[in-house]
């Protein structure tokens, strides 16, 4: 975790985050002015919060496989930026984790996007990111958005969350790994080959 990233101290000192700062937790995100691909997920899981390494779990392994990139490219190339819908692990709910706080994205995302002019595509992972960034009806399902991903290119690429909790969804929707993942990999590789000017 790079504690010198833009906005790091501001986020830590934001009164809205006082409960997390008091615990000694740091905000989890990664921005780089040279980044070409942005990943917007929901909020860090407990393991990610504890290790301070984004997508450092089974979900991250699957996401990198879907993108067709290595851990080294993901973490060390400077080409990949990660802005969650919330910077902190929100805690456990009855089913999964507590939803990310809405005000976080509203307050911080555009500021971060403004310093990353080279972003060529944003992967929107899960319903919270998709509802924030895509102006569709609230009733639209993630499945429908992912099926119609071409409608949002070249700016956005909606994806189902790569969590093991979605293994049943993946089994019921084989078209995703057969058709969508190869297209995602092709787009990612084409972007990574280009040089920033």
Phi, psi and omega in degrees: 000128181268107182283356179262008179297150175307140175077356186302307181294322179299318180293317179299323185270354179296126180305331178297339183253011185303322181298325181280319178298323179296331177280352184085014180278149176250149176293140183254111176193169177211116177235149184209127181303338181268355186300144181250333183236129178250135175249121175247111179252205182265285178204156180299143170281175183297318181297319180294317179299318182292321184269344183059030175239115185298142178053035181266063183199186181298324178299317179295320178299317180291320179300315179297323177295317178299321180283340181075034181233160181273166173301321182298314177297317183300314188264331193243352185282336187081358182274342187247126173248150180227121175233104178288166175289341171216145186274353186231151173299121187275351181103170183274141170249183179300320178234106182079207182262161174298143179299152175294152178289132184296324187291341182295308181297319181298325185274323193247331190300312183296324177301318181288319179298326183296337179261008179236074185288348184266003180297125182253340175205147178241120176274119181259107189256110178090169191291327183295314178294319182294319180291330180286321189261334183255130185271055178259174176300143181300336182280350182296132182273158175302319179303315180296318179296317181293320177300326183255032185303330182299333180296339186254354177287154002270000187282316186233152175224100180286138181226150170289154179292136182281014180300146173304337177298341181263015178301323180293317178301315181297322179293325181279343185234067184298338178303332183297307182282338180279323187244316187284313183301315178300324178292319177300314181299320179297315180296314181300314182296320179296321180291317183293334179287334183285148176263145174282143178240000000 
